[in-house]
Amino acid sequence: MRRFYLITLCLAFLPLANLAQEVSKRNGETPVLNKCVPPHGGGTCPGQEDSSRIPPVIPPDEVPSNDMYVVGTPTCSFNVSNSGAAIYDIKIGVPDAGPLTPKISLTYNSQSAGYGLAGYGVNISGISVITRGNKDLFHDGKQQGVEFNASDNLYLDGKRLIYQSGEMEDSCVVYAVEGDPFTKVFQYGFHPFQVGGMCFKVVTADGLEYEYASDADATLFCGSLDQKKHGCVAWYVSAVRDKNGNFIFYSYDNSGLTVRPVYISYGPKDETGKGKFYNIEFSYAKLGTNARPFAAYVDRGNFDVCLSSIVAACANHTYRKYTLTYDDNSDGSQTKWTRLVQVSEENGKGEKYPPVKLNWSFLPKGDASPLQMDVSTNDDRWYVKESDKGFFATDLNGDGVSDIIRVAPVEVIDWQGYGTTHSHYNTYVYVSRSKVSPNGNVSYEKPLVFSLPANISLGDIKTTMGGASVMDFDGDGYNDLLIPY
């Protein structure tokens, strides 16, 4: 029985031996195994009859030479958010100071449309902020935007603050964090129209104390003081302390209606009480022609810089340096975005890890061409005179193509004769419905005309159109047009 097993084992290794011989021949090496003898009756050796099916040897991707990079890689992670966004984090390495060590990352979010502090879709994460927010039906029984008064909701890193005690006229109002009743938030002062007029302190269950907006640069202020309608919308963390005296201090630049970290200092206390100080410095570069303006209430902000490097150091000795490389010209569109394409990490000795590279699907070149639409732009009835008009486009009939809406104050002539004219005034809404032919050509039908009172302001209509004034109000699957007056 033992001999039977040995023979079986030898036969099992025979195909592997021939396979090894075949690979040796491909590599130009001298085979080290005995030559295979075909079996009786012709044919090929076992293991060689399907040699053509062996996949070719594919050389691995080119690996950077050891004289350029050290072994290792920057710390990165990927996950999917609750809303389905792809999240990619590049952790920033900093000197360890125990529990009070900043946790800073560069984070890409696939649902972030527009600029972050590190180019399109990429932002700096790990910095706490309290923000002013809207009301919702679930918590407040109604939907309402920010009013810049005591009724506005506040959020700590996206978590709603629940009122506990105090009044706005008092020196302090106390909140708890939704889902975390042991964390208390104290609001000091209430001056919604004054920069630096309101600040916060957060105390956690483990004794950590966070200060928000203790410096005016740590606030984001929107609006005009003389209009008395706008004020602070965000308060960024200024300091963190524990019961042992360890600390983190944050410094910001809040120009252009954006708040950017520029310097973080932190460290533990030692036996002498002096401690060892660490710092993180953020540098920025101009976006140039790729800068983007944006509106914030009545103010106009501007994304005109992007993060260029991060340096973490201890006592002026570099611990880690991160250099960010961008692509600002690969979009085929007329207006281009600056996109982060590489993050390089090196230590104080200049030793570098292989860089993290981000591959983007750049915007294609547009091939739009002008097309004259055959749509009515004037009322062809002699007795209707339009004094002004505004045009809007939205899909009302559900065919996937925008219908053309024209709103115009009109004078309607009722009677004219013997040198006398009698007329009345209205506001007409002309809806030219689109029609798509089987071959895809778009035409427009003769407009439907709806009459509205004459006292409607065309300026107000132009202001409200394009927002919530076009939506499916009655739930029939088609958009409805709402014109308030």
C-alpha positions as CSV (number, residue, x, y, z in Angstrom):
1,M,0.0,0.0,0.0
2,R,2.9,2.4,0.8
3,R,4.4,1.8,-2.7
4,F,1.1,2.6,-4.4
5,Y,1.0,6.0,-2.7
6,L,4.6,6.8,-3.7
7,I,3.9,6.0,-7.4
8,T,0.8,8.2,-7.3
9,L,2.8,11.1,-5.9
10,C,5.4,10.8,-8.6
11,L,2.8,10.9,-11.3
12,A,1.2,13.9,-9.7
13,F,4.4,15.9,-9.9
14,L,5.0,15.0,-13.6
15,P,2.9,17.8,-15.1
16,L,4.5,20.3,-12.8
17,A,7.9,19.2,-13.8
18,N,7.1,19.7,-17.5
19,L,5.5,23.1,-16.8
20,A,8.7,24.2,-15.0
21,Q,10.7,23.0,-17.9
22,E,8.6,25.0,-20.4
23,V,8.9,28.2,-18.3
24,S,12.7,27.6,-18.1
25,K,12.8,27.4,-21.9
26,R,10.8,30.6,-22.3
27,N,13.3,32.5,-20.1
28,G,16.3,31.2,-22.0
29,E,17.4,29.1,-19.0
30,T,18.8,25.6,-19.2
31,P,16.2,23.1,-18.0
32,V,17.1,21.4,-14.8
33,L,14.6,18.6,-15.1
34,N,15.0,15.5,-17.3
35,K,13.6,15.7,-20.8
36,C,10.1,14.5,-21.1
37,V,9.5,11.4,-23.4
38,P,6.2,11.3,-25.2
39,P,3.9,8.4,-24.2
40,H,3.5,5.3,-26.4
41,G,1.4,5.9,-29.4
42,G,2.6,9.5,-30.1
43,G,1.1,12.7,-28.7
44,T,2.7,15.1,-26.3
45,C,4.0,14.9,-22.8
46,P,1.5,15.3,-20.0
47,G,1.3,18.9,-19.0
48,Q,2.4,20.1,-22.4
49,E,-0.6,19.5,-24.5
50,D,-2.2,22.8,-23.4
51,S,1.0,24.8,-23.2
52,S,-0.4,27.4,-25.6
53,R,-3.0,28.2,-22.9
54,I,-0.4,29.3,-20.4
55,P,-0.7,33.1,-20.1
56,P,2.3,35.1,-21.2
57,V,4.5,36.5,-18.6
58,I,3.5,40.2,-18.2
59,P,6.2,42.4,-16.6
60,P,5.1,44.2,-13.5
61,D,4.5,48.0,-13.5
62,E,7.7,50.0,-13.4
63,V,8.7,50.4,-9.7
64,P,10.6,53.5,-8.7
65,S,14.2,52.8,-8.1
66,N,15.4,52.5,-4.5
67,D,17.7,55.6,-4.9
68,M,14.5,57.7,-5.3
69,Y,12.1,56.3,-2.7
70,V,12.2,54.4,0.5
71,V,10.1,51.3,1.1
72,G,6.6,52.1,2.3
73,T,3.6,54.2,1.3
74,P,1.6,57.2,2.7
75,T,-1.3,56.2,5.0
76,C,-4.5,56.2,2.9
77,S,-7.9,54.7,3.3
78,F,-11.1,54.4,1.2
79,N,-14.7,54.0,2.3
80,V,-18.2,54.8,1.2
81,S,-20.3,57.4,3.2
82,N,-23.9,56.8,4.3
83,S,-25.1,58.9,1.4
84,G,-23.1,56.7,-1.1
85,A,-20.2,59.0,-1.7
86,A,-16.7,57.6,-2.4
87,I,-14.4,58.9,0.3
88,Y,-10.6,58.7,-0.1
89,D,-8.4,59.9,2.8
90,I,-4.7,60.7,2.8
91,K,-3.6,61.0,6.4
92,I,-1.1,63.7,7.3
93,G,1.6,62.3,9.6
94,V,2.4,64.6,12.5
95,P,4.5,64.2,15.7
96,D,2.7,62.2,18.3
97,A,1.7,64.2,21.4
98,G,-0.6,61.7,23.0
99,P,-4.4,62.2,23.1
100,L,-4.2,65.8,21.9
101,T,-2.6,65.1,18.6
102,P,-4.3,66.7,15.6
103,K,-5.8,64.3,13.1
104,I,-5.5,66.0,9.8
105,S,-6.3,64.5,6.4
106,L,-6.7,65.4,2.8
107,T,-10.1,64.0,1.8
108,Y,-11.7,63.5,-1.6
109,N,-15.5,63.2,-1.7
110,S,-17.1,62.2,-4.9
111,Q,-20.3,64.2,-4.0
112,S,-18.4,67.4,-3.5
113,A,-18.9,69.5,-6.6
114,G,-16.6,72.5,-6.8
115,Y,-13.5,73.6,-5.1
116,G,-12.2,72.5,-1.7
117,L,-9.0,73.9,-0.1
118,A,-7.0,71.3,-2.1
119,G,-8.5,71.8,-5.5
120,Y,-11.6,70.3,-7.1
121,G,-13.4,67.9,-4.8
122,V,-10.6,67.7,-2.2
123,N,-10.6,69.4,1.2
124,I,-8.8,69.5,4.5
125,S,-10.6,67.4,7.1
126,G,-10.1,67.0,10.9
127,I,-10.8,70.6,11.9
128,S,-13.9,71.0,14.0
129,V,-16.5,73.7,13.3
130,I,-19.9,74.9,14.5
131,T,-22.2,76.1,11.8
132,R,-25.5,77.9,11.5
133,G,-28.2,75.8,9.7
134,N,-31.8,75.5,8.4
135,K,-34.9,74.3,10.1
136,D,-36.5,71.0,9.0
137,L,-39.9,69.3,9.3
138,F,-38.8,66.5,11.5
139,H,-37.2,68.6,14.3
140,D,-38.9,72.0,13.9
141,G,-42.2,71.2,12.2
142,K,-41.4,73.4,9.2
143,Q,-38.8,74.0,6.6
144,Q,-37.1,77.4,6.8
145,G,-33.7,78.9,5.8
146,V,-31.2,80.8,7.9
147,E,-32.6,84.0,9.4
148,F,-29.6,85.1,11.5
149,N,-31.4,85.2,14.7
150,A,-32.0,83.1,17.8
151,S,-34.3,80.7,16.0
152,D,-31.6,79.4,13.7
153,N,-30.3,75.9,14.4
154,L,-26.6,75.2,15.2
155,Y,-24.5,72.2,14.3
156,L,-21.3,70.8,15.7
157,D,-19.4,69.0,12.9
158,G,-22.8,68.3,11.3
159,K,-24.5,67.1,14.5
160,R,-27.5,69.2,15.7
161,L,-27.2,71.1,18.9
162,I,-30.2,70.6,21.3
163,Y,-31.2,73.5,23.5
164,Q,-30.9,72.8,27.2
165,S,-31.1,76.0,29.2
166,G,-30.5,79.8,29.2
167,E,-31.8,82.6,27.1
168,M,-30.2,84.6,24.3
169,E,-30.2,87.7,26.4
170,D,-28.3,85.9,29.2
171,S,-24.5,85.6,29.2
172,C,-24.6,81.8,28.5
173,V,-26.8,79.4,26.6
174,V,-26.3,75.6,27.1
175,Y,-26.8,72.9,24.4
176,A,-26.3,69.2,24.2
177,V,-25.1,67.4,21.0
178,E,-27.7,65.2,19.3
179,G,-26.7,61.6,20.0
180,D,-24.1,62.6,22.6
181,P,-25.9,63.9,25.7
182,F,-22.7,64.0,27.8
183,T,-21.1,66.6,25.6
184,K,-22.1,70.2,26.6
185,V,-21.9,73.2,24.4
186,F,-21.8,76.7,26.0
187,Q,-22.7,79.7,23.8
188,Y,-21.3,83.1,25.1
189,G,-22.7,86.3,23.7
190,F,-25.3,86.9,21.0
191,H,-24.3,89.4,18.4
192,P,-25.3,88.0,15.0
193,F,-24.4,91.1,13.2
194,Q,-21.0,91.6,14.8
195,V,-17.8,89.8,13.9
196,G,-16.4,88.1,17.0
197,G,-19.6,88.8,19.0
198,M,-20.3,85.2,19.7
199,C,-18.1,82.3,20.8
200,F,-18.5,78.8,22.1
201,K,-16.9,76.3,24.5
202,V,-17.5,72.6,24.2
203,V,-16.8,70.2,27.2
204,T,-16.7,66.5,26.5
205,A,-17.3,63.6,28.9
206,D,-13.6,62.9,29.2
207,G,-12.7,66.5,30.2
208,L,-11.6,68.0,26.9
209,E,-12.4,71.6,26.4
210,Y,-12.8,73.1,22.9
211,E,-12.9,76.8,22.2
212,Y,-14.6,78.1,19.1
213,A,-14.1,81.6,17.5
214,S,-12.0,83.0,20.4
215,D,-10.2,84.7,17.5
216,A,-12.1,86.7,14.9
217,D,-10.1,85.0,12.1
218,A,-11.9,81.7,13.1
219,T,-15.3,83.0,12.1
220,L,-17.0,83.1,8.7
221,F,-19.0,86.2,8.3
222,C,-21.5,86.7,5.5
223,G,-23.5,89.8,4.6
224,S,-23.7,93.5,5.1
225,L,-23.8,95.0,8.6
226,D,-25.9,98.0,7.6
227,Q,-28.6,95.7,6.1
228,K,-29.0,93.9,9.5
229,K,-29.8,90.6,7.7
230,H,-26.7,88.6,7.8
231,G,-24.0,87.6,10.2
232,C,-21.7,84.8,11.3
233,V,-22.4,81.4,9.7
234,A,-19.5,79.4,11.0
235,W,-17.2,79.3,14.1
236,Y,-14.0,77.3,13.8
237,V,-12.2,75.6,16.7
238,S,-9.5,77.9,18.1
239,A,-8.1,75.9,20.9
240,V,-8.3,72.5,22.6
241,R,-7.1,71.7,26.2
242,D,-7.3,68.8,28.5
243,K,-7.2,68.7,32.3
244,N,-3.4,68.1,32.3
245,G,-2.7,71.3,30.5
246,N,-1.9,69.8,27.1
247,F,-3.2,72.0,24.2
248,I,-3.8,72.6,20.5
249,F,-4.0,76.1,19.0
250,Y,-5.3,76.9,15.6
251,S,-4.7,80.0,13.4
252,Y,-6.7,80.8,10.2
253,D,-7.0,83.2,7.3
254,N,-10.6,84.0,6.5
255,S,-10.2,86.2,3.4
256,G,-12.4,85.7,0.4
257,L,-15.3,84.3,2.4
258,T,-13.4,81.1,3.1
259,V,-11.7,80.0,6.3
260,R,-8.3,78.3,5.8
261,P,-6.0,76.9,8.4
262,V,-2.5,78.4,8.3
263,Y,-0.8,77.2,11.5
264,I,-1.5,74.6,14.2
265,S,0.6,74.4,17.4
266,Y,0.3,71.7,20.0
267,G,2.2,69.7,22.6
268,P,2.2,68.0,26.0
269,K,3.5,69.4,29.2
270,D,6.5,67.7,30.8
271,E,7.7,67.7,34.4
272,T,9.1,71.2,34.2
273,G,5.7,72.5,33.0
274,K,7.2,74.0,29.9
275,G,6.4,71.2,27.5
276,K,7.5,70.3,23.9
277,F,5.9,72.2,21.1
278,Y,5.0,70.8,17.7
279,N,3.5,72.7,14.8
280,I,1.8,72.1,11.4
281,E,2.1,74.8,8.8
282,F,-0.1,75.1,5.7
283,S,1.0,77.0,2.6
284,Y,-1.2,78.0,-0.3
285,A,-0.7,79.0,-4.0
286,K,-2.8,81.1,-6.3
287,L,-5.3,79.5,-8.7
288,G,-4.8,82.1,-11.3
289,T,-7.3,82.0,-14.2
290,N,-8.9,78.8,-12.7
291,A,-10.2,80.8,-9.7
292,R,-14.0,80.6,-9.1
293,P,-16.3,83.2,-7.6
294,F,-19.3,82.2,-5.5
295,A,-22.2,84.0,-3.8
296,A,-22.8,83.9,-0.1
297,Y,-26.1,85.7,0.7
298,V,-25.4,89.3,-0.5
299,D,-21.6,88.9,-0.5
300,R,-19.4,87.6,-3.2
301,G,-16.6,85.2,-2.3
302,N,-13.8,83.8,-4.3
303,F,-11.9,80.4,-4.4
304,D,-8.6,81.8,-5.6
305,V,-6.0,79.7,-3.7
306,C,-5.2,76.0,-3.2
307,L,-3.1,74.2,-0.7
308,S,0.5,73.7,-1.9
309,S,2.3,72.1,1.0
310,I,1.9,70.9,4.6
311,V,4.9,70.8,7.0
312,A,4.8,69.1,10.4
313,A,7.7,69.9,12.6
314,C,9.1,69.8,16.1
315,A,11.4,72.5,17.4
316,N,12.1,73.7,13.9
317,H,13.0,70.2,12.7
318,T,10.9,68.9,9.9
319,Y,9.0,65.7,10.8
320,R,7.0,65.3,7.6
321,K,6.5,67.5,4.5
322,Y,3.7,67.0,2.0
323,T,3.9,68.6,-1.4
324,L,0.8,68.8,-3.5
325,T,0.9,68.8,-7.3
326,Y,-2.0,70.0,-9.4
327,D,-3.2,69.7,-13.0
328,D,-4.8,73.0,-14.1
329,N,-5.0,72.5,-17.9
330,S,-6.3,69.1,-18.8
331,D,-10.0,69.9,-18.8
332,G,-11.3,70.2,-22.4
333,S,-13.9,72.8,-21.3
334,Q,-13.4,76.5,-21.8
335,T,-13.4,77.1,-18.0
336,K,-11.0,74.6,-16.3
337,W,-10.7,73.2,-12.8
338,T,-7.4,72.9,-10.8
339,R,-7.3,69.2,-9.7
340,L,-5.0,67.5,-7.2
341,V,-3.0,64.8,-9.1
342,Q,-0.2,63.9,-6.7
343,V,0.7,64.1,-3.0
344,S,4.4,63.5,-2.1
345,E,5.5,62.7,1.5
346,E,9.1,63.1,2.8
347,N,10.7,63.1,6.2
348,G,13.3,65.5,7.6
349,K,16.2,63.7,5.9
350,G,14.6,64.1,2.5
351,E,13.6,60.5,2.2
352,K,10.4,60.0,0.2
353,Y,7.7,57.5,-0.1
354,P,6.4,56.7,-3.6
355,P,3.8,59.5,-4.2
356,V,0.0,59.0,-4.1
357,K,-1.4,59.7,-7.5
358,L,-5.0,60.7,-8.3
359,N,-6.2,59.9,-11.8
360,W,-9.1,62.1,-13.0
361,S,-11.6,61.8,-15.8
362,F,-11.2,65.3,-17.1
363,L,-14.0,67.3,-18.7
364,P,-14.3,66.7,-22.5
365,K,-14.0,69.4,-25.0
366,G,-17.4,70.9,-25.7
367,D,-18.8,70.6,-29.2
368,A,-21.8,72.9,-28.8
369,S,-22.9,74.9,-31.8
370,P,-25.4,77.7,-32.1
371,L,-28.9,76.8,-33.2
372,Q,-31.8,79.1,-34.0
373,M,-34.9,77.8,-32.3
374,D,-38.2,78.2,-34.1
375,V,-40.1,79.6,-31.1
376,S,-42.5,82.5,-30.8
377,T,-40.9,85.6,-29.2
378,N,-43.7,88.1,-29.8
379,D,-47.5,88.2,-29.6
380,D,-48.7,88.4,-33.3
381,R,-52.1,89.8,-32.3
382,W,-52.3,93.5,-33.3
383,Y,-54.3,94.5,-30.3
384,V,-51.7,93.1,-27.8
385,K,-48.6,95.2,-27.1
386,E,-45.8,93.9,-25.0
387,S,-43.9,96.5,-23.0
388,D,-41.2,94.2,-21.6
389,K,-40.5,90.5,-21.5
390,G,-38.5,87.8,-19.7
391,F,-37.6,84.3,-20.9
392,F,-37.2,81.1,-18.9
393,A,-36.7,77.5,-19.8
394,T,-38.0,74.4,-18.0
395,D,-39.5,71.1,-18.9
396,L,-43.2,71.3,-18.2
397,N,-44.6,68.5,-20.5
398,G,-42.2,65.8,-19.4
399,D,-40.6,65.1,-22.8
400,G,-37.0,65.7,-21.5
401,V,-36.6,69.0,-23.5
402,S,-37.1,72.4,-22.0
403,D,-40.2,74.4,-22.9
404,I,-39.8,78.1,-23.4
405,I,-41.7,80.4,-21.1
406,R,-42.2,84.1,-21.8
407,V,-43.6,86.5,-19.3
408,A,-44.5,90.0,-20.4
409,P,-46.6,93.0,-19.1
410,V,-49.1,93.8,-21.9
411,E,-51.6,96.4,-23.0
412,V,-54.7,94.9,-24.5
413,I,-56.7,97.2,-26.8
414,D,-60.5,96.7,-26.2
415,W,-61.8,99.2,-28.6
416,Q,-60.3,101.7,-31.0
417,G,-61.9,104.2,-33.3
418,Y,-62.6,107.8,-34.1
419,G,-59.2,108.7,-32.5
420,T,-60.0,107.0,-29.2
421,T,-58.5,103.9,-27.7
422,H,-59.8,101.9,-24.8
423,S,-57.5,99.3,-23.3
424,H,-56.6,97.4,-20.1
425,Y,-53.4,96.0,-18.8
426,N,-52.4,92.4,-17.8
427,T,-49.4,90.2,-17.4
428,Y,-49.3,87.4,-19.9
429,V,-47.5,84.1,-19.5
430,Y,-46.7,82.4,-22.9
431,V,-45.8,78.7,-22.7
432,S,-44.3,77.3,-25.9
433,R,-44.3,73.6,-25.5
434,S,-41.5,71.5,-27.1
435,K,-42.2,68.7,-29.5
436,V,-39.6,66.0,-30.3
437,S,-39.9,64.2,-33.7
438,P,-39.0,60.5,-34.1
439,N,-35.6,61.5,-35.6
440,G,-34.8,63.8,-32.6
441,N,-35.6,67.2,-34.1
442,V,-37.1,69.7,-31.6
443,S,-39.8,72.1,-32.6
444,Y,-42.2,74.3,-30.6
445,E,-45.9,74.6,-30.7
446,K,-47.9,77.8,-30.7
447,P,-47.8,79.2,-27.2
448,L,-50.5,78.7,-24.6
449,V,-51.3,82.1,-23.1
450,F,-52.2,82.6,-19.4
451,S,-53.4,85.9,-18.0
452,L,-52.2,87.3,-14.7
453,P,-53.0,90.6,-12.9
454,A,-51.2,93.7,-14.2
455,N,-49.6,94.6,-10.9
456,I,-47.2,91.7,-11.0
457,S,-43.6,92.9,-10.9
458,L,-41.6,91.4,-13.8
459,G,-38.4,92.0,-11.8
460,D,-39.8,89.9,-8.9
461,I,-40.6,87.1,-11.4
462,K,-37.1,87.1,-12.9
463,T,-35.7,86.9,-9.3
464,T,-37.9,83.9,-8.3
465,M,-37.8,81.9,-11.5
466,G,-35.3,79.0,-11.7
467,G,-35.6,78.1,-8.0
468,A,-38.4,76.3,-6.1
469,S,-40.9,78.1,-8.5
470,V,-40.6,75.1,-10.9
471,M,-41.4,71.7,-9.4
472,D,-44.0,69.0,-9.3
473,F,-46.4,70.5,-6.8
474,D,-49.5,68.3,-7.4
475,G,-47.6,65.0,-7.7
476,D,-48.7,64.1,-11.2
477,G,-45.2,63.5,-12.5
478,Y,-45.0,66.8,-14.4
479,N,-43.4,70.1,-13.4
480,D,-45.7,72.9,-12.4
481,L,-45.0,76.6,-12.7
482,L,-45.6,78.7,-9.6
483,I,-45.6,82.5,-10.0
484,P,-46.2,84.3,-6.7
485,Y,-47.9,87.7,-6.6
